[in-house]
């Protein structure tokens, strides 16, 4: 699967009074009517229990300039408190989850269904809000274990 180019996102949720975030490339569109997306989350990840508890989550589609953010939020064992302190973000109007300011686009989702899939859970999200950055840039992608650029 490392030969499949995927877009890089940051997914966020809010649980226990904290913003939780992680880098994810296993995100895809499922349906246009209604607008549904899927997020795959490793069951052992701290984010997993937080997003199951909250039932709301955000997706920020990363530009190439966000490599440092993607790397930071993919670092296992990083501090849970303040992990978004140095990343410009705002909280979405529909769910209150953190969304990255420089994202190419953002979505706010409510969990519609959850499906166990081996060592991951697939969260099917009903999109509650969507925004697109009017200043498009090159997309950050993941290919063969490394970040790259899609023009």
C-alpha positions, 0 to 999 in steps of 0.5 A: 500500500506504500505505492498508493499516493494519499493526501495528508490530513490532520484530524482533530476531536475534542474530548475531556476538555482537550483538543486531540489531533493526529496526522492521517492519510487514511481518509476518503469520500464515501457518498455525495448524497448524503455527504459522508467521509471515512476515517481509519484510526488505529485502535491503539492510538490515543486519538481512537478513544477520544474520537469515539467518546466525542463523536465529532471530528474535523479534517484539515487537508494539508498544503505542502507547507505543513510538513512540520505540522504533519511530522509533529502530529504523527510523532508517537508519545508527544505530549497530549496537552498543548499539542496544537499550541504552536499550530495556527487553528480555530474551532469550527462553528458546527462541532467546535473541533480544531481546524487548521488555519492554513488547510487547503480545505476543512470538514467537520463531521459527526460520527454516523457509524463505526465499523471494526476493521482489524487493528483499526476502526473505520469512522463514517462521518456525516459532514456538518460543515465544509470550507475550501481555502481560496488560496490554493497551494500544492497538496502534501502527499504521502508516498513510500513512507515519506511526505511529498508534493502533488501539484 
